[in-house]
Amino acid sequence: MNANKEVRLMESRRRWLSGLAITLTTIVSYLAFWRLAPGTTFIVGCAALLACLIALWVAGKPQD
């Protein structure tokens, strides 16, 4: 039983680290593009934030 718990813990940790790596890569890319085209990057960032908020709202809705 402990082995199964350890496997789940490692998988959870890998997913968390993977999410962190994706987030950091996204932030670095966003800042790099900001130097090239700040106006366009701002619009894309606002759209991405809106999409993220909608996705979190949908994910949090109770299922009927």
N, C-alpha and C positions, 0 to 999 in steps of 0.2 A: 504494500500500500504506500509506503514512503517513497518508493521508486517512482510510482505514478505521480505523486505530488511533486517530486523534484522535476520530473519531465515537464509537467504543466507550468511550474515556476520558471524553468529555463525558456520555454516557449513564450511565456508572457514577457519575460525580460527581453527576448529577441525582438518581439513585436514592438515593445516600447522603444528600444534602441533604434529599430528600423524607422519608426515614426519620427523620432528625434532627428535622425540623419536626413530624412526627407524634408522636415521642417527647416533645418539649418541650411540645407542646399537651396531651398526655395527662397529663404530670406537673403542669402548671398546673391543669388541670381537676380532677385528683385532690386537689390541695391546697385548691382552692376548695370542693369538696364535703366535705372533711375538716372545715372550719369549720362546715358546716351539720349534718352527721350523722356524727360520728367513728366510732361503732360500725358502722354500715352500710357506711361507706366502707372500714373495716378488713377486713370480711368480703369485700366485693367485690374489694379489692386482693389478699387472700390467694387467692381463687379465680382471679383473673387470673394471678397468679404461678404457681400450680399448673398452669393451662392452658398457660402459656408454657413451663414446664419439660417438660411432656408433649410439646408440639409440637416442642421442640428435641430431645428424646430420640427421637421418632419420625423426625425428619429425619436424625438421625445414625446410625440403624440401617442396616447394610448390606443392600442389596437382594439377595434370593436369585434 
